[in-house]
Amino acid sequence: MFDLTTTIIILAAALAVVAAMVVLDWRKPPPGEVRLFPVIPVMMVAALVVILMLAHLVSLVTGHPFQGRGF
């Protein structure tokens, strides 16, 4: 699927997005104003990408692809 370099780049980008969303989530909007950017859903999608890239990185480094619970 992806080679090692591409996997690490995608992993780093997703980690940066998660970190940016955490910082944006810590900053609360002033009273009476509504945040117009959906921080939590973006953070959840980026965290999912991080988990998938970590799993792919492990399979690339070990040389054994993940196998599901096949029937």
mmCIF file of the N, C-alpha and C atoms, coordinates in Angstrom:
data_MODEL
# 
_entry.id   MODEL 
# 
loop_
_atom_site.group_PDB 
_atom_site.id 
_atom_site.type_symbol 
_atom_site.label_atom_id 
_atom_site.label_alt_id 
_atom_site.label_comp_id 
_atom_site.label_asym_id 
_atom_site.label_entity_id 
_atom_site.label_seq_id 
_atom_site.pdbx_PDB_ins_code 
_atom_site.Cartn_x 
_atom_site.Cartn_y 
_atom_site.Cartn_z 
_atom_site.occupancy 
_atom_site.B_iso_or_equiv 
_atom_site.pdbx_formal_charge 
_atom_site.auth_seq_id 
_atom_site.auth_comp_id 
_atom_site.auth_asym_id 
_atom_site.auth_atom_id 
_atom_site.pdbx_PDB_model_num 
ATOM 1   N N  . MET A 1 1  ? 0.832   -1.174  0.000  1.00 0.00 ? 1  MET A N  1 
ATOM 2   C CA . MET A 1 1  ? 0.000   0.000   0.000  1.00 0.00 ? 1  MET A CA 1 
ATOM 3   C C  . MET A 1 1  ? 0.883   1.247   0.000  1.00 0.00 ? 1  MET A C  1 
ATOM 4   N N  . PHE A 1 2  ? 1.393   1.673   1.143  1.00 0.00 ? 2  PHE A N  1 
ATOM 5   C CA . PHE A 1 2  ? 2.309   2.803   1.245  1.00 0.00 ? 2  PHE A CA 1 
ATOM 6   C C  . PHE A 1 2  ? 3.677   2.276   1.631  1.00 0.00 ? 2  PHE A C  1 
ATOM 7   N N  . ASP A 1 3  ? 4.717   3.003   1.218  1.00 0.00 ? 3  ASP A N  1 
ATOM 8   C CA . ASP A 1 3  ? 6.041   2.624   1.673  1.00 0.00 ? 3  ASP A CA 1 
ATOM 9   C C  . ASP A 1 3  ? 6.298   3.272   3.035  1.00 0.00 ? 3  ASP A C  1 
ATOM 10  N N  . LEU A 1 4  ? 7.469   3.028   3.594  1.00 0.00 ? 4  LEU A N  1 
ATOM 11  C CA . LEU A 1 4  ? 7.784   3.489   4.947  1.00 0.00 ? 4  LEU A CA 1 
ATOM 12  C C  . LEU A 1 4  ? 7.799   5.011   5.034  1.00 0.00 ? 4  LEU A C  1 
ATOM 13  N N  . THR A 1 5  ? 8.382   5.677   4.048  1.00 0.00 ? 5  THR A N  1 
ATOM 14  C CA . THR A 1 5  ? 8.473   7.137   4.087  1.00 0.00 ? 5  THR A CA 1 
ATOM 15  C C  . THR A 1 5  ? 7.090   7.782   4.040  1.00 0.00 ? 5  THR A C  1 
ATOM 16  N N  . THR A 1 6  ? 6.244   7.303   3.159  1.00 0.00 ? 6  THR A N  1 
ATOM 17  C CA . THR A 1 6  ? 4.900   7.854   3.047  1.00 0.00 ? 6  THR A CA 1 
ATOM 18  C C  . THR A 1 6  ? 4.108   7.632   4.329  1.00 0.00 ? 6  THR A C  1 
ATOM 19  N N  . THR A 1 7  ? 4.255   6.481   4.923  1.00 0.00 ? 7  THR A N  1 
ATOM 20  C CA . THR A 1 7  ? 3.546   6.178   6.170  1.00 0.00 ? 7  THR A CA 1 
ATOM 21  C C  . THR A 1 7  ? 3.980   7.114   7.286  1.00 0.00 ? 7  THR A C  1 
ATOM 22  N N  . ILE A 1 8  ? 5.284   7.364   7.393  1.00 0.00 ? 8  ILE A N  1 
ATOM 23  C CA . ILE A 1 8  ? 5.783   8.250   8.448  1.00 0.00 ? 8  ILE A CA 1 
ATOM 24  C C  . ILE A 1 8  ? 5.330   9.688   8.212  1.00 0.00 ? 8  ILE A C  1 
ATOM 25  N N  . ILE A 1 9  ? 5.290   10.126  6.955  1.00 0.00 ? 9  ILE A N  1 
ATOM 26  C CA . ILE A 1 9  ? 4.831   11.487  6.648  1.00 0.00 ? 9  ILE A CA 1 
ATOM 27  C C  . ILE A 1 9  ? 3.358   11.653  6.999  1.00 0.00 ? 9  ILE A C  1 
ATOM 28  N N  . ILE A 1 10 ? 2.539   10.675  6.632  1.00 0.00 ? 10 ILE A N  1 
ATOM 29  C CA . ILE A 1 10 ? 1.109   10.743  6.961  1.00 0.00 ? 10 ILE A CA 1 
ATOM 30  C C  . ILE A 1 10 ? 0.907   10.694  8.468  1.00 0.00 ? 10 ILE A C  1 
ATOM 31  N N  . LEU A 1 11 ? 1.683   9.859   9.157  1.00 0.00 ? 11 LEU A N  1 
ATOM 32  C CA . LEU A 1 11 ? 1.589   9.771   10.618 1.00 0.00 ? 11 LEU A CA 1 
ATOM 33  C C  . LEU A 1 11 ? 1.952   11.094  11.266 1.00 0.00 ? 11 LEU A C  1 
ATOM 34  N N  . ALA A 1 12 ? 3.028   11.726  10.812 1.00 0.00 ? 12 ALA A N  1 
ATOM 35  C CA . ALA A 1 12 ? 3.445   13.012  11.381 1.00 0.00 ? 12 ALA A CA 1 
ATOM 36  C C  . ALA A 1 12 ? 2.409   14.098  11.110 1.00 0.00 ? 12 ALA A C  1 
ATOM 37  N N  . ALA A 1 13 ? 1.838   14.108  9.924  1.00 0.00 ? 13 ALA A N  1 
ATOM 38  C CA . ALA A 1 13 ? 0.821   15.105  9.599  1.00 0.00 ? 13 ALA A CA 1 
ATOM 39  C C  . ALA A 1 13 ? -0.433  14.914  10.450 1.00 0.00 ? 13 ALA A C  1 
ATOM 40  N N  . ALA A 1 14 ? -0.837  13.680  10.640 1.00 0.00 ? 14 ALA A N  1 
ATOM 41  C CA . ALA A 1 14 ? -2.025  13.411  11.462 1.00 0.00 ? 14 ALA A CA 1 
ATOM 42  C C  . ALA A 1 14 ? -1.767  13.768  12.928 1.00 0.00 ? 14 ALA A C  1 
ATOM 43  N N  . LEU A 1 15 ? -0.564  13.483  13.415 1.00 0.00 ? 15 LEU A N  1 
ATOM 44  C CA . LEU A 1 15 ? -0.224  13.884  14.788 1.00 0.00 ? 15 LEU A CA 1 
ATOM 45  C C  . LEU A 1 15 ? -0.233  15.399  14.934 1.00 0.00 ? 15 LEU A C  1 
ATOM 46  N N  . ALA A 1 16 ? 0.241   16.112  13.918 1.00 0.00 ? 16 ALA A N  1 
ATOM 47  C CA . ALA A 1 16 ? 0.227   17.574  13.965 1.00 0.00 ? 16 ALA A CA 1 
ATOM 48  C C  . ALA A 1 16 ? -1.205  18.109  13.981 1.00 0.00 ? 16 ALA A C  1 
ATOM 49  N N  . VAL A 1 17 ? -2.084  17.479  13.216 1.00 0.00 ? 17 VAL A N  1 
ATOM 50  C CA . VAL A 1 17 ? -3.488  17.901  13.212 1.00 0.00 ? 17 VAL A CA 1 
ATOM 51  C C  . VAL A 1 17 ? -4.123  17.640  14.568 1.00 0.00 ? 17 VAL A C  1 
ATOM 52  N N  . VAL A 1 18 ? -3.845  16.494  15.164 1.00 0.00 ? 18 VAL A N  1 
ATOM 53  C CA . VAL A 1 18 ? -4.389  16.193  16.497 1.00 0.00 ? 18 VAL A CA 1 
ATOM 54  C C  . VAL A 1 18 ? -3.882  17.218  17.508 1.00 0.00 ? 18 VAL A C  1 
ATOM 55  N N  . ALA A 1 19 ? -2.599  17.540  17.469 1.00 0.00 ? 19 ALA A N  1 
ATOM 56  C CA . ALA A 1 19 ? -2.038  18.522  18.399 1.00 0.00 ? 19 ALA A CA 1 
ATOM 57  C C  . ALA A 1 19 ? -2.665  19.898  18.195 1.00 0.00 ? 19 ALA A C  1 
ATOM 58  N N  . ALA A 1 20 ? -2.854  20.300  16.941 1.00 0.00 ? 20 ALA A N  1 
ATOM 59  C CA . ALA A 1 20 ? -3.470  21.602  16.672 1.00 0.00 ? 20 ALA A CA 1 
ATOM 60  C C  . ALA A 1 20 ? -4.914  21.641  17.160 1.00 0.00 ? 20 ALA A C  1 
ATOM 61  N N  . MET A 1 21 ? -5.634  20.541  16.996 1.00 0.00 ? 21 MET A N  1 
ATOM 62  C CA . MET A 1 21 ? -7.023  20.506  17.449 1.00 0.00 ? 21 MET A CA 1 
ATOM 63  C C  . MET A 1 21 ? -7.116  20.526  18.976 1.00 0.00 ? 21 MET A C  1 
ATOM 64  N N  . VAL A 1 22 ? -6.151  19.895  19.648 1.00 0.00 ? 22 VAL A N  1 
ATOM 65  C CA . VAL A 1 22 ? -6.130  19.939  21.114 1.00 0.00 ? 22 VAL A CA 1 
ATOM 66  C C  . VAL A 1 22 ? -5.903  21.368  21.585 1.00 0.00 ? 22 VAL A C  1 
ATOM 67  N N  . VAL A 1 23 ? -4.973  22.069  20.936 1.00 0.00 ? 23 VAL A N  1 
ATOM 68  C CA . VAL A 1 23 ? -4.711  23.466  21.313 1.00 0.00 ? 23 VAL A CA 1 
ATOM 69  C C  . VAL A 1 23 ? -5.945  24.324  21.052 1.00 0.00 ? 23 VAL A C  1 
ATOM 70  N N  . LEU A 1 24 ? -6.600  24.128  19.905 1.00 0.00 ? 24 LEU A N  1 
ATOM 71  C CA . LEU A 1 24 ? -7.813  24.893  19.621 1.00 0.00 ? 24 LEU A CA 1 
ATOM 72  C C  . LEU A 1 24 ? -8.934  24.558  20.597 1.00 0.00 ? 24 LEU A C  1 
ATOM 73  N N  . ASP A 1 25 ? -8.994  23.310  21.047 1.00 0.00 ? 25 ASP A N  1 
ATOM 74  C CA . ASP A 1 25 ? -10.032 22.918  21.993 1.00 0.00 ? 25 ASP A CA 1 
ATOM 75  C C  . ASP A 1 25 ? -9.788  23.528  23.366 1.00 0.00 ? 25 ASP A C  1 
ATOM 76  N N  . TRP A 1 26 ? -8.519  23.677  23.752 1.00 0.00 ? 26 TRP A N  1 
ATOM 77  C CA . TRP A 1 26 ? -8.206  24.291  25.044 1.00 0.00 ? 26 TRP A CA 1 
ATOM 78  C C  . TRP A 1 26 ? -8.627  25.751  25.089 1.00 0.00 ? 26 TRP A C  1 
ATOM 79  N N  . ARG A 1 27 ? -8.510  26.434  23.941 1.00 0.00 ? 27 ARG A N  1 
ATOM 80  C CA . ARG A 1 27 ? -8.904  27.843  23.901 1.00 0.00 ? 27 ARG A CA 1 
ATOM 81  C C  . ARG A 1 27 ? -10.418 27.926  23.753 1.00 0.00 ? 27 ARG A C  1 
ATOM 82  N N  . LYS A 1 28 ? -11.057 28.360  24.780 1.00 0.00 ? 28 LYS A N  1 
ATOM 83  C CA . LYS A 1 28 ? -12.512 28.466  24.751 1.00 0.00 ? 28 LYS A CA 1 
ATOM 84  C C  . LYS A 1 28 ? -12.910 29.798  24.113 1.00 0.00 ? 28 LYS A C  1 
ATOM 85  N N  . PRO A 1 29 ? -14.010 29.802  23.365 1.00 0.00 ? 29 PRO A N  1 
ATOM 86  C CA . PRO A 1 29 ? -14.466 31.072  22.783 1.00 0.00 ? 29 PRO A CA 1 
ATOM 87  C C  . PRO A 1 29 ? -14.977 32.016  23.867 1.00 0.00 ? 29 PRO A C  1 
ATOM 88  N N  . PRO A 1 30 ? -14.956 33.289  23.595 1.00 0.00 ? 30 PRO A N  1 
ATOM 89  C CA . PRO A 1 30 ? -15.497 34.239  24.581 1.00 0.00 ? 30 PRO A CA 1 
ATOM 90  C C  . PRO A 1 30 ? -16.968 33.954  24.867 1.00 0.00 ? 30 PRO A C  1 
ATOM 91  N N  . PRO A 1 31 ? -17.437 34.324  26.047 1.00 0.00 ? 31 PRO A N  1 
ATOM 92  C CA . PRO A 1 31 ? -18.843 34.073  26.390 1.00 0.00 ? 31 PRO A CA 1 
ATOM 93  C C  . PRO A 1 31 ? -19.785 34.722  25.375 1.00 0.00 ? 31 PRO A C  1 
ATOM 94  N N  . GLY A 1 32 ? -20.776 33.979  24.960 1.00 0.00 ? 32 GLY A N  1 
ATOM 95  C CA . GLY A 1 32 ? -21.760 34.479  24.019 1.00 0.00 ? 32 GLY A CA 1 
ATOM 96  C C  . GLY A 1 32 ? -21.421 34.187  22.565 1.00 0.00 ? 32 GLY A C  1 
ATOM 97  N N  . GLU A 1 33 ? -20.211 33.703  22.286 1.00 0.00 ? 33 GLU A N  1 
ATOM 98  C CA . GLU A 1 33 ? -19.822 33.378  20.916 1.00 0.00 ? 33 GLU A CA 1 
ATOM 99  C C  . GLU A 1 33 ? -19.772 31.863  20.744 1.00 0.00 ? 33 GLU A C  1 
ATOM 100 N N  . VAL A 1 34 ? -20.000 31.432  19.521 1.00 0.00 ? 34 VAL A N  1 
ATOM 101 C CA . VAL A 1 34 ? -20.014 30.015  19.204 1.00 0.00 ? 34 VAL A CA 1 
ATOM 102 C C  . VAL A 1 34 ? -18.806 29.701  18.334 1.00 0.00 ? 34 VAL A C  1 
ATOM 103 N N  . ARG A 1 35 ? -18.151 28.590  18.606 1.00 0.00 ? 35 ARG A N  1 
ATOM 104 C CA . ARG A 1 35 ? -17.029 28.159  17.772 1.00 0.00 ? 35 ARG A CA 1 
ATOM 105 C C  . ARG A 1 35 ? -17.589 27.655  16.444 1.00 0.00 ? 35 ARG A C  1 
ATOM 106 N N  . LEU A 1 36 ? -17.053 28.185  15.344 1.00 0.00 ? 36 LEU A N  1 
ATOM 107 C CA . LEU A 1 36 ? -17.584 27.844  14.028 1.00 0.00 ? 36 LEU A CA 1 
ATOM 108 C C  . LEU A 1 36 ? -16.858 26.660  13.391 1.00 0.00 ? 36 LEU A C  1 
ATOM 109 N N  . PHE A 1 37 ? -15.742 26.243  13.975 1.00 0.00 ? 37 PHE A N  1 
ATOM 110 C CA . PHE A 1 37 ? -14.973 25.138  13.417 1.00 0.00 ? 37 PHE A CA 1 
ATOM 111 C C  . PHE A 1 37 ? -15.176 23.903  14.286 1.00 0.00 ? 37 PHE A C  1 
ATOM 112 N N  . PRO A 1 38 ? -15.558 22.764  13.703 1.00 0.00 ? 38 PRO A N  1 
ATOM 113 C CA . PRO A 1 38 ? -15.812 21.561  14.493 1.00 0.00 ? 38 PRO A CA 1 
ATOM 114 C C  . PRO A 1 38 ? -14.508 20.875  14.912 1.00 0.00 ? 38 PRO A C  1 
ATOM 115 N N  . VAL A 1 39 ? -14.015 21.192  16.083 1.00 0.00 ? 39 VAL A N  1 
ATOM 116 C CA . VAL A 1 39 ? -12.708 20.715  16.540 1.00 0.00 ? 39 VAL A CA 1 
ATOM 117 C C  . VAL A 1 39 ? -12.732 19.225  16.862 1.00 0.00 ? 39 VAL A C  1 
ATOM 118 N N  . ILE A 1 40 ? -13.709 18.780  17.594 1.00 0.00 ? 40 ILE A N  1 
ATOM 119 C CA . ILE A 1 40 ? -13.742 17.397  18.079 1.00 0.00 ? 40 ILE A CA 1 
ATOM 120 C C  . ILE A 1 40 ? -13.865 16.381  16.934 1.00 0.00 ? 40 ILE A C  1 
ATOM 121 N N  . PRO A 1 41 ? -14.761 16.570  15.952 1.00 0.00 ? 41 PRO A N  1 
ATOM 122 C CA . PRO A 1 41 ? -14.814 15.579  14.860 1.00 0.00 ? 41 PRO A CA 1 
ATOM 123 C C  . PRO A 1 41 ? -13.522 15.516  14.044 1.00 0.00 ? 41 PRO A C  1 
ATOM 124 N N  . VAL A 1 42 ? -12.899 16.659  13.819 1.00 0.00 ? 42 VAL A N  1 
ATOM 125 C CA . VAL A 1 42 ? -11.636 16.667  13.081 1.00 0.00 ? 42 VAL A CA 1 
ATOM 126 C C  . VAL A 1 42 ? -10.560 15.942  13.886 1.00 0.00 ? 42 VAL A C  1 
ATOM 127 N N  . MET A 1 43 ? -10.544 16.162  15.198 1.00 0.00 ? 43 MET A N  1 
ATOM 128 C CA . MET A 1 43 ? -9.576  15.486  16.064 1.00 0.00 ? 43 MET A CA 1 
ATOM 129 C C  . MET A 1 43 ? -9.811  13.974  16.054 1.00 0.00 ? 43 MET A C  1 
ATOM 130 N N  . MET A 1 44 ? -11.052 13.549  16.052 1.00 0.00 ? 44 MET A N  1 
ATOM 131 C CA . MET A 1 44 ? -11.343 12.118  16.055 1.00 0.00 ? 44 MET A CA 1 
ATOM 132 C C  . MET A 1 44 ? -10.908 11.454  14.750 1.00 0.00 ? 44 MET A C  1 
ATOM 133 N N  . VAL A 1 45 ? -11.145 12.117  13.625 1.00 0.00 ? 45 VAL A N  1 
ATOM 134 C CA . VAL A 1 45 ? -10.725 11.553  12.335 1.00 0.00 ? 45 VAL A CA 1 
ATOM 135 C C  . VAL A 1 45 ? -9.208  11.487  12.254 1.00 0.00 ? 45 VAL A C  1 
ATOM 136 N N  . ALA A 1 46 ? -8.532  12.546  12.715 1.00 0.00 ? 46 ALA A N  1 
ATOM 137 C CA . ALA A 1 46 ? -7.068  12.548  12.694 1.00 0.00 ? 46 ALA A CA 1 
ATOM 138 C C  . ALA A 1 46 ? -6.510  11.475  13.630 1.00 0.00 ? 46 ALA A C  1 
ATOM 139 N N  . ALA A 1 47 ? -7.142  11.269  14.778 1.00 0.00 ? 47 ALA A N  1 
ATOM 140 C CA . ALA A 1 47 ? -6.694  10.219  15.702 1.00 0.00 ? 47 ALA A CA 1 
ATOM 141 C C  . ALA A 1 47 ? -6.884  8.835   15.080 1.00 0.00 ? 47 ALA A C  1 
ATOM 142 N N  . LEU A 1 48 ? -7.959  8.646   14.327 1.00 0.00 ? 48 LEU A N  1 
ATOM 143 C CA . LEU A 1 48 ? -8.172  7.379   13.625 1.00 0.00 ? 48 LEU A CA 1 
ATOM 144 C C  . LEU A 1 48 ? -7.067  7.153   12.589 1.00 0.00 ? 48 LEU A C  1 
ATOM 145 N N  . VAL A 1 49 ? -6.696  8.208   11.873 1.00 0.00 ? 49 VAL A N  1 
ATOM 146 C CA . VAL A 1 49 ? -5.610  8.096   10.899 1.00 0.00 ? 49 VAL A CA 1 
ATOM 147 C C  . VAL A 1 49 ? -4.298  7.749   11.603 1.00 0.00 ? 49 VAL A C  1 
ATOM 148 N N  . VAL A 1 50 ? -4.058  8.333   12.777 1.00 0.00 ? 50 VAL A N  1 
ATOM 149 C CA . VAL A 1 50 ? -2.846  8.015   13.548 1.00 0.00 ? 50 VAL A CA 1 
ATOM 150 C C  . VAL A 1 50 ? -2.829  6.536   13.916 1.00 0.00 ? 50 VAL A C  1 
ATOM 151 N N  . ILE A 1 51 ? -3.948  6.024   14.397 1.00 0.00 ? 51 ILE A N  1 
ATOM 152 C CA . ILE A 1 51 ? -4.018  4.612   14.785 1.00 0.00 ? 51 ILE A CA 1 
ATOM 153 C C  . ILE A 1 51 ? -3.777  3.699   13.581 1.00 0.00 ? 51 ILE A C  1 
ATOM 154 N N  . LEU A 1 52 ? -4.402  4.034   12.448 1.00 0.00 ? 52 LEU A N  1 
ATOM 155 C CA . LEU A 1 52 ? -4.215  3.219   11.250 1.00 0.00 ? 52 LEU A CA 1 
ATOM 156 C C  . LEU A 1 52 ? -2.777  3.269   10.744 1.00 0.00 ? 52 LEU A C  1 
ATOM 157 N N  . MET A 1 53 ? -2.158  4.437   10.785 1.00 0.00 ? 53 MET A N  1 
ATOM 158 C CA . MET A 1 53 ? -0.778  4.556   10.314 1.00 0.00 ? 53 MET A CA 1 
ATOM 159 C C  . MET A 1 53 ? 0.195   3.855   11.264 1.00 0.00 ? 53 MET A C  1 
ATOM 160 N N  . LEU A 1 54 ? -0.092  3.883   12.564 1.00 0.00 ? 54 LEU A N  1 
ATOM 161 C CA . LEU A 1 54 ? 0.758   3.141   13.502 1.00 0.00 ? 54 LEU A CA 1 
ATOM 162 C C  . LEU A 1 54 ? 0.661   1.638   13.236 1.00 0.00 ? 54 LEU A C  1 
ATOM 163 N N  . ALA A 1 55 ? -0.531  1.164   12.969 1.00 0.00 ? 55 ALA A N  1 
ATOM 164 C CA . ALA A 1 55 ? -0.692  -0.263  12.660 1.00 0.00 ? 55 ALA A CA 1 
ATOM 165 C C  . ALA A 1 55 ? 0.030   -0.606  11.366 1.00 0.00 ? 55 ALA A C  1 
ATOM 166 N N  . HIS A 1 56 ? -0.057  0.264   10.376 1.00 0.00 ? 56 HIS A N  1 
ATOM 167 C CA . HIS A 1 56 ? 0.623   0.024   9.114  1.00 0.00 ? 56 HIS A CA 1 
ATOM 168 C C  . HIS A 1 56 ? 2.135   0.091   9.287  1.00 0.00 ? 56 HIS A C  1 
ATOM 169 N N  . LEU A 1 57 ? 2.590   1.007   10.139 1.00 0.00 ? 57 LEU A N  1 
ATOM 170 C CA . LEU A 1 57 ? 4.020   1.126   10.409 1.00 0.00 ? 57 LEU A CA 1 
ATOM 171 C C  . LEU A 1 57 ? 4.557   -0.142  11.074 1.00 0.00 ? 57 LEU A C  1 
ATOM 172 N N  . VAL A 1 58 ? 3.804   -0.693  12.000 1.00 0.00 ? 58 VAL A N  1 
ATOM 173 C CA . VAL A 1 58 ? 4.223   -1.931  12.653 1.00 0.00 ? 58 VAL A CA 1 
ATOM 174 C C  . VAL A 1 58 ? 4.308   -3.066  11.636 1.00 0.00 ? 58 VAL A C  1 
ATOM 175 N N  . SER A 1 59 ? 3.338   -3.130  10.742 1.00 0.00 ? 59 SER A N  1 
ATOM 176 C CA . SER A 1 59 ? 3.380   -4.208  9.751  1.00 0.00 ? 59 SER A CA 1 
ATOM 177 C C  . SER A 1 59 ? 4.521   -4.011  8.753  1.00 0.00 ? 59 SER A C  1 
ATOM 178 N N  . LEU A 1 60 ? 4.870   -2.765  8.446  1.00 0.00 ? 60 LEU A N  1 
ATOM 179 C CA . LEU A 1 60 ? 6.006   -2.523  7.563  1.00 0.00 ? 60 LEU A CA 1 
ATOM 180 C C  . LEU A 1 60 ? 7.331   -2.867  8.229  1.00 0.00 ? 60 LEU A C  1 
ATOM 181 N N  . VAL A 1 61 ? 7.486   -2.496  9.496  1.00 0.00 ? 61 VAL A N  1 
ATOM 182 C CA . VAL A 1 61 ? 8.749   -2.729  10.199 1.00 0.00 ? 61 VAL A CA 1 
ATOM 183 C C  . VAL A 1 61 ? 8.966   -4.206  10.478 1.00 0.00 ? 61 VAL A C  1 
ATOM 184 N N  . THR A 1 62 ? 7.908   -4.900  10.894 1.00 0.00 ? 62 THR A N  1 
ATOM 185 C CA . THR A 1 62 ? 8.062   -6.314  11.233 1.00 0.00 ? 62 THR A CA 1 
ATOM 186 C C  . THR A 1 62 ? 8.054   -7.217  10.009 1.00 0.00 ? 62 THR A C  1 
ATOM 187 N N  . GLY A 1 63 ? 7.436   -6.764  8.932  1.00 0.00 ? 63 GLY A N  1 
ATOM 188 C CA . GLY A 1 63 ? 7.353   -7.585  7.735  1.00 0.00 ? 63 GLY A CA 1 
ATOM 189 C C  . GLY A 1 63 ? 6.201   -8.563  7.746  1.00 0.00 ? 63 GLY A C  1 
ATOM 190 N N  . HIS A 1 64 ? 5.371   -8.523  8.772  1.00 0.00 ? 64 HIS A N  1 
ATOM 191 C CA . HIS A 1 64 ? 4.208   -9.408  8.865  1.00 0.00 ? 64 HIS A CA 1 
ATOM 192 C C  . HIS A 1 64 ? 2.947   -8.565  8.763  1.00 0.00 ? 64 HIS A C  1 
ATOM 193 N N  . PRO A 1 65 ? 2.161   -8.736  7.715  1.00 0.00 ? 65 PRO A N  1 
ATOM 194 C CA . PRO A 1 65 ? 0.931   -7.953  7.611  1.00 0.00 ? 65 PRO A CA 1 
ATOM 195 C C  . PRO A 1 65 ? -0.091  -8.408  8.643  1.00 0.00 ? 65 PRO A C  1 
ATOM 196 N N  . PHE A 1 66 ? -0.898  -7.454  9.084  1.00 0.00 ? 66 PHE A N  1 
ATOM 197 C CA . PHE A 1 66 ? -1.960  -7.799  10.024 1.00 0.00 ? 66 PHE A CA 1 
ATOM 198 C C  . PHE A 1 66 ? -2.990  -8.674  9.335  1.00 0.00 ? 66 PHE A C  1 
ATOM 199 N N  . GLN A 1 67 ? -3.457  -9.673  10.043 1.00 0.00 ? 67 GLN A N  1 
ATOM 200 C CA . GLN A 1 67 ? -4.503  -10.536 9.525  1.00 0.00 ? 67 GLN A CA 1 
ATOM 201 C C  . GLN A 1 67 ? -5.681  -10.439 10.455 1.00 0.00 ? 67 GLN A C  1 
ATOM 202 N N  . GLY A 1 68 ? -6.852  -10.375 9.861  1.00 0.00 ? 68 GLY A N  1 
ATOM 203 C CA . GLY A 1 68 ? -8.057  -10.287 10.663 1.00 0.00 ? 68 GLY A CA 1 
ATOM 204 C C  . GLY A 1 68 ? -8.387  -11.613 11.302 1.00 0.00 ? 68 GLY A C  1 
ATOM 205 N N  . ARG A 1 69 ? -9.494  -11.638 11.944 1.00 0.00 ? 69 ARG A N  1 
ATOM 206 C CA . ARG A 1 69 ? -9.970  -12.868 12.578 1.00 0.00 ? 69 ARG A CA 1 
ATOM 207 C C  . ARG A 1 69 ? -10.744 -13.657 11.549 1.00 0.00 ? 69 ARG A C  1 
ATOM 208 N N  . GLY A 1 70 ? -10.035 -14.158 10.582 1.00 0.00 ? 70 GLY A N  1 
ATOM 209 C CA . GLY A 1 70 ? -10.651 -14.834 9.436  1.00 0.00 ? 70 GLY A CA 1 
ATOM 210 C C  . GLY A 1 70 ? -11.492 -16.032 9.845  1.00 0.00 ? 70 GLY A C  1 
ATOM 211 N N  . PHE A 1 71 ? -12.425 -16.334 8.996  1.00 0.00 ? 71 PHE A N  1 
ATOM 212 C CA . PHE A 1 71 ? -13.305 -17.475 9.259  1.00 0.00 ? 71 PHE A CA 1 
ATOM 213 C C  . PHE A 1 71 ? -12.798 -18.686 8.572  1.00 0.00 ? 71 PHE A C  1 
# 
